Amino acid sequence: MAKLVYYSGDVQGVGFRATSASIARRHPMVRGWVRNLPDGRVELLADGPAEAVDAFLTDVRDRMASYIESEDIFEREGDDSLSGFRITH
């Protein structure tokens, strides 16, 4: 199971991507990536067991709540080719 999340608000230039990658290390079952978008949003893909993905996204939301104004979440098919969690550009 995978979830693609678009975060809006004051989410760029505040360590959002680095914080997400750090949180991902505490959720080793989660694979994926995070990147800034040209329109000021941050895009994050989390893939793995449903419970692990949900726990990871909850941790990201809790840690970065003061920067997030809204989040749009879309479920996607899992991608077995992913490994680890990384920051992309």
C-alpha positions in Angstrom: 0.0 0.0 0.0 1.3 3.5 -0.8 0.1 7.0 -0.1 1.1 10.1 -2.0 0.7 13.2 0.1 0.8 16.9 -1.0 1.5 19.2 1.9 0.7 22.9 1.6 1.5 25.8 3.9 4.9 27.0 5.0 6.5 23.7 4.2 9.6 24.7 2.2 12.7 26.1 3.7 11.8 24.8 7.2 13.6 21.4 7.1 10.4 19.5 6.1 12.3 17.1 3.8 15.1 16.4 6.2 12.7 15.9 9.1 10.6 13.5 7.0 13.7 11.5 6.1 14.8 11.4 9.8 11.3 10.2 10.9 11.4 7.5 8.2 14.5 6.0 9.8 12.3 5.2 12.8 9.8 3.5 10.5 12.1 0.9 8.7 9.1 -0.8 6.9 8.3 2.5 5.1 9.9 3.2 1.7 9.6 6.2 -0.5 10.7 9.7 -1.1 10.0 13.4 -0.4 10.6 16.5 -2.6 9.8 20.1 -3.0 7.5 21.2 -5.8 7.8 24.4 -7.8 4.4 25.7 -6.5 5.6 25.7 -2.9 4.1 22.4 -1.8 6.0 19.3 -0.6 5.2 15.9 -2.2 5.8 12.7 -0.2 5.4 9.1 -1.2 5.2 6.5 1.6 5.0 2.8 0.7 4.8 -0.2 2.9 2.4 -2.1 5.2 -0.7 0.0 5.8 -0.1 0.3 9.6 3.6 1.4 9.1 2.6 4.0 6.4 -0.1 5.4 8.6 2.1 5.6 11.7 4.9 7.3 9.6 2.5 9.9 8.2 1.0 10.6 11.6 4.6 11.2 12.9 5.3 13.6 10.1 2.0 15.4 10.6 2.6 15.7 14.4 6.2 16.9 14.0 5.5 19.4 11.2 2.0 20.5 12.2 2.9 24.1 12.8 4.0 24.4 9.1 1.2 22.4 7.4 -2.0 24.2 6.4 -3.4 21.3 4.4 -2.6 17.9 3.1 -4.1 16.0 0.2 -3.7 12.3 0.4 -4.1 9.8 -2.4 -3.8 6.0 -2.2 -1.7 4.3 -4.8 -0.6 0.8 -5.7 2.5 -0.3 -3.8 5.9 -0.2 -5.6 8.2 -3.1 -4.7 11.1 -1.5 -6.6 11.4 1.2 -3.9 14.1 0.7 -1.2 14.7 3.0 1.7 13.4 6.6 2.0 15.2 9.5 0.3 15.0 13.1 -0.5 14.7 13.8 -4.2 14.7 17.0 -6.3 
